[in-house]
Amino acid sequence: MKERIEDLRQSFKSEIEEIDKVRDLEALRIKYLGKKSPIQALMQDLRSCSQEERPEMGKLINTLKQEVSLEIDAHHQTLKEKELSLRLTQEKVDVTLPGRRPFLGKEHPLSQMEDEVIDILIGMGFSVQECPEIESEYYNYGGLNYPPDHPARDMQDTFYITPDILLRSHTTSIQQHMMENSTPPIRILAAGKCYRNETITARSHVFFHQIDTLYIDKGVTFADLLATKEEFYAKVFKRKIELRVRPSYFPFVEPGMEVDIKCTACGGSGCQLCKHTGWLEVAGAGMVHPNVLKAGGIDPEVYSGYAWGGGIERLFMLRHGISDIRLFTENDTRFLSQFA
């Protein structure tokens, strides 16, 4: 057994000298000190030794076991120091080189568009106002002359939180807030998210961004509204834009109209974007309804006003020829980075 112990010692020393990686050293530890190792086998074979030989052989085996364990630990420390030294050499940094520029996030395209629209309207004399996204039924509908049985009040179109509290379906809800807390002249804009319980398609979403304007003063006319719209879209599209208006019904204006601009893609000749009509719908507008003025405590015999609003997504889509509104919310950087 002495010869076996000595042979095992020499074999171990020969193998450990060839080890130059920590992971290989761990494999060697398992080979010589594991449950199925040759050292463990020697311990099992002690039973075949005589009573006189057992103490001596047991001591020799334990000595070998300790030597193997100590040498592996020492070699492990040596290898770790070598690997660390090599790593430091490979990863050394030249502190005189300029630092790496960190990646900075960019504004979302819709935020860019909203900021641009707000800047344009501020330049045209409108002040920025905010109203809550969680609104009462009165400010969103009742104070805006919506009849009690109007379809927009239905759960199919509006996200109700309680019977009287809802997520605003349009930024037009700013109107009664302003009329209750201000006296004419009132010339304001409100922008932000709106929510409607609609099917998500390429042209509609359950939430979108809208901008609304309101102007109330003595002698405000329909001509003022049309002139403001022409100036606004000329600034948005950076060229003169031809407009047309179509009669339409909105409870809070009278008369009401839909505003179309000549297609920015085909110039009016007809294309897929404008559905071959040559025109694109961009906003709803009209003169503030007398009932809305009365609800806000303003005498419609003395004051008049106009209001109009439209989607931020629609403006951005028209300016850049985008055909699917869902692209704005998919967070695909391939799309978003085009407008950074």
Secondary structure, DSSP 4 states (H G I P E B T S, - for coil): -HHHHHHHHHHHHHHHHT--SHHHHHHHHHHHHSTTSHHHHHHHHGGGS-TTHHHHHHHHHHHHHHHHHHHHHHHHHHHHHHHHHHHHHHT---TTSPPPPPP-----HHHHHHHHHHHHHHHTTPEEE---SEEEHHHHTGGGT--TT-GGGSTTTS-BSSSSEEE-S-GGGHHHHHHHH--S-EEEEEEEEEE------SS--SEEEEEEEEEEETT--HHHHHHHHHHHHHHHHTS---EEEEEE--TTEEEEEEEEEE-TTTTTS--TTTTTSSEEEEEEEEEEPHHHHHHTT--TTT-EEEEEEEEHHHHHHHHHT---GGGGGS--HHHHGGG-
